[in-house]
Amino acid sequence: MKKFLSLLLVLGLSATLLAGCGGSKKEEAPSEKPSTETSQADGYDTVNIIAAHGATETTSMHQSWLKFEELVEERSGGAVTVDLYPNQQLGGDREFTEASTQGNVTMGSPSPAAVAALMPSLNAFETPFLFSDYETAYKAMDSDAGKALLDSMSSAGLQGLGYYENGFRNLTCNKEVNTLADLKGMKIRTMENEVHLAIWTALGANPSPLAFGELYTALQQKAFDAQENPLEQIYNNKLHEVQSHVYLTQHVYTPYIIFINKAVWDGLNAKTQELIQSCVDESVAYNRELCAVNNQKCIEGINNSGKSKVYEVNEALHGEMVQACTDAGIYDLVIEKAGGTYAQDFWAAAGFNYQK
């Protein structure tokens, strides 16, 4: 029912129908499409930004959106305002992204895997074991290849502006995993993305997609043996309370991609565009600082919970996983799904050398 109401909300139903949605500093949901006005304050266009994301208010991404809101409203003298809707209030990643392509949401920050069906180039991010550390990931995202991926979003009517941190995806389950054989037959929840499903099939597991909002209950009821997500998602959504083992597999690095509706963007004057971009850039830098601290806090929180423990992945298992993905043609699949040279260019920026 919640999903249904969220979808109707995106399409512009009266806010009074969903006044009890809660969880945000904003008491009302948007009842009109975002719009710009011709009047200006200090040379800035007057625009109200409706921004949506799917993470909880306790995450570094939400705090980074709040930083963006603070910066852009203050520096524009109130000409640019932001109404922020976190925690899937306007639907999941794909729902609010589709709403933005239709002009009902101004900005958002989905996970690339969730919206790759709309923008296939973003499959470049689903490359398994692409990055060895965060610094390499940041370097690749800040490169020309990372900018090209942002620009590719124009095919869906969106303008990419930058990347917030989601982080390396890690495995949680209820058993010890020391070799690839331990993954055999494990029923694991993944996102509905062909590359993700192929990766876990190659690793011997039995992957199946499920909406994130249903995941905690599904794990609690043993409908799934395992799932995979970044540390903040695991900890802030309490998935570690229903999974005894958290393995730092770091099999895929996932950012959140910050976008704005392209029609809105193209309708802004250069000064307003520069302001929004600079505020996004500052909030990204702020986000990276937060994440470095929060990831360690998540590990400590999980280890101190009495419910679960965090484990490193041994070198032998890591090697087995990389080889299994290579043998199964996962890297060729990423190239195919991303199209053009998006994957190869991004790999080059990361210093990743793929050899069959």
C-alpha positions, -999 to 999 in steps of 0.1 A, spaced: 0 0 0 29 24 9 44 18 -25 11 25 -42 6 57 -23 41 68 -31 36 63 -68 4 82 -67 21 109 -48 48 113 -75 20 117 -101 8 147 -82 -22 137 -59 -32 161 -32 -8 161 -3 -36 157 22 -40 120 11 -5 113 25 -1 138 53 9 110 77 38 98 56 63 113 81 100 110 84 109 143 68 113 178 79 87 187 52 52 182 63 36 182 29 43 163 -3 45 181 -36 12 186 -53 26 204 -84 53 199 -108 86 218 -100 89 250 -119 111 280 -125 100 316 -125 113 344 -147 118 368 -117 154 368 -103 171 377 -70 207 389 -73 208 375 -108 196 340 -98 166 324 -113 138 317 -88 133 279 -86 119 254 -61 137 221 -62 118 189 -53 146 164 -44 141 127 -36 162 98 -25 156 64 -10 179 63 20 170 69 57 176 102 74 205 88 94 227 82 64 255 103 51 237 108 18 207 125 36 231 147 56 248 156 23 215 166 7 208 188 38 242 204 32 234 211 -4 200 226 6 217 248 32 244 260 8 221 267 -23 194 285 -3 218 307 16 240 316 -14 210 323 -37 194 346 -11 164 324 -11 159 324 -49 166 287 -50 147 266 -25 148 228 -18 120 205 -6 137 173 3 119 139 4 141 110 18 134 74 28 114 64 -3 87 90 4 84 95 -34 90 59 -42 121 38 -47 151 48 -68 135 38 -101 101 54 -93 114 89 -83 139 88 -113 111 80 -137 91 108 -121 119 132 -128 120 122 -164 84 131 -165 90 165 -148 74 157 -115 106 156 -94 135 180 -99 165 163 -84 174 128 -71 202 105 -63 195 68 -72 219 38 -72 230 32 -108 220 -4 -108 184 5 -100 181 28 -130 204 12 -155 174 0 -175 167 37 -182 203 47 -187 223 16 -198 257 34 -197 254 33 -159 260 -5 -160 297 5 -161 294 8 -123 283 -28 -119 318 -41 -128 328 -66 -101 360 -60 -82 367 -28 -102 382 -8 -74 406 -18 -46 399 12 -24 378 44 -21 406 67 -34 407 48 -67 369 50 -70 369 88 -64 396 93 -89 376 74 -116 344 92 -108 361 126 -110 378 117 -143 366 126 -178 351 90 -180 331 97 -149 319 129 -163 309 112 -195 287 88 -175 270 118 -159 265 134 -193 250 102 -207 220 106 -185 208 133 -210 194 104 -230 167 100 -203 161 137 -199 183 141 -169 215 161 -163 241 143 -141 258 166 -115 279 144 -93 283 114 -71 274 108 -35 289 78 -16 270 46 -12 301 24 -9 313 -11 -15 287 -37 -15 292 -65 10 276 -99 17 255 -107 48 244 -142 56 238 -167 84 268 -190 79 305 -190 76 318 -183 41 355 -193 36 355 -207 0 334 -203 -31 318 -236 -24 301 -221 7 281 -198 -16 266 -227 -36 228 -226 -36 226 -197 -12 194 -177 -19 205 -141 -20 185 -110 -25 199 -86 -51 186 -55 -70 167 -61 -102 197 -57 -124 209 -82 -150 246 -78 -141 241 -82 -104 220 -113 -110 247 -127 -133 275 -120 -108 259 -140 -80 249 -168 -104 285 -170 -115 295 -172 -78 272 -203 -74 245 -186 -54 208 -184 -62 200 -147 -67 166 -131 -68 155 -95 -68 133 -80 -41 122 -44 -33 145 -30 -6 116 -20 16 106 -57 19 141 -70 26 143 -69 64 111 -89 68 121 -113 41 154 -120 59 137 -122 93 113 -148 79 141 -168 63 127 -162 28 163 -154 18 196 -167 32 216 -136 24 217 -102 8 243 -77 -3 246 -39 4 270 -12 15 277 -9 52 255 21 58 225 4 43 232 -27 63 236 -9 96 210 19 93 183 -5 81 193 -30 109 199 -59 85 227 -71 107 200 -78 133 187 -107 112 220 -118 96 248 -132 118 277 -126 94 288 -95 75 316 -103 50 336 -74 35 335 -89 0 335 -54 -16 324 -71 -49 308 -40 -65 313 -3 -57 281 17 -57 277 55 -58 245 75 -57 242 96 -89 230 131 -84 208 144 -112 185 172 -121 157 173 -146 174 184 -179 145 207 -190 147 225 -156 185 227 -159 185 240 -195 159 266 -185 182 281 -158 206 309 -165 243 303 -164 247 319 -129 221 297 -114 236 266 -130 270 275 -117 256 280 -82 238 246 -82 268 228 -95 292 244 -70 269 236 -41 266 200 -54 304 198 -56 308 211 -20 282 186 -7 301 158 -25 333 167 -7 314 169 26 298 135 18 331 118 13 344 131 47 312 118 64 314 84 48 350 78 59 338 82 95 305 65 92 318 33 76 340 27 106 311 35 129 289 10 111 316 -17 116 319 -9 153 281 -8 156 276 -42 140 304 -58 160 290 -43 193 254 -53 185 256 -88 199 236 -98 167 263 -100 141 300 -97 133 320 -82 105 346 -105 88 373 -98 63 374 -120 32 405 -142 28 427 -137 -2 420 -171 -16 382 -165 -16 387 -131 -32 407 -147 -60 381 -174 -65 354 -148 -68 373 -127 -94 381 -158 -114 345 -170 -114 333 -137 -127 359 -138 -154 351 -173 -164 314 -165 -166 320 -136 -189 307 -110 -165 331 -83 -177 320 -89 -213 284 -86 -201 292 -52 -185 307 -39 -218 276 -51 -237 251 -36 -213 269 -3 -209 272 2 -247 297 23 -265 331 25 -247 316 37 -214 328 6 -194 363 4 -210 369 42 -205 358 40 -169 380 9 -163 410 28 -178 404 57 -154 404 32 -126 436 15 -138 416 -17 -142 431 -41 -168 406 -67 -180 421 -98 -196 401 -129 -205 
